[in-house]
Structure formats: C-alpha cells, structure tokens
Amino acid sequence: MLLILTDGAISDVKDTVRAIVQMSKLPASLVIAGIGGADFDTMNVLDGDGKLLKDDRGNSCVRDCVQFVAFRDYSDRNLFCNDLLFELPNQVVEY
C-alpha cells in the first residue's frame, strides 16, 4: 500500500494514469489523502469509483486500486480514516 498525502492536484495526469493502470496488475493499492483547500477534481478522477480508469493508450485498469479522500470533507477523524481505508480489503481480495 502506498499512502500519499497531498496538498494539491497532480500536474502530470497522463503519466500518473499510465502508472496506475500498470499498478492495477500488481498486488498494490494507492491511498491518497487530500490535505488543505486545493482543487482536488483531478484526484477524484484517479479514484476510478464507478468505472475503471483508462489511459491515453486505451489500456484499462484490471481492478480498482486507488482510493482518494479529501480531509476537509470530514469533521470526524475516525470517519475520515475509515473512508480512506474502506476500499483496501476489497482491493486485496480482487487481486
């Protein structure tokens, strides 16, 4: 599991999506916590909830392996932690 704490959105979206698509074939999960008031729209796209992420070459993730949660959306730290790690068990089982 790779945990990323970020205070902003990524600038190299294409490369990041390619890396995530490749990572989806491995026993790995990416958990991203957005800290601060930045625009996290790009990070929500990486999450892939609802549909699997697809790169610019037409390759699709083989499973959902990314979870993004913005800390500012939570007043309860326990609920934040729960949501941040919520998908992790299923990601392990899906692998």
Number of C-alpha atoms within 10 A of each C-alpha: 12 9 12 12 13 16 15 16 15 13 9 8 15 12 12 14 20 19 13 24 22 15 18 22 13 13 13 17 22 20 21 22 20 22 16 13 11 13 13 19 11 13 22 18 15 22 21 18 14 7 12 16 24 17 18 10 8 9 13 18 22 17 19 25 31 26 24 23 21 23 18 13 10 13 9 9 10 10 12 18 14 10 16 19 15 14 16 20 10 12 19 13 8 12 15
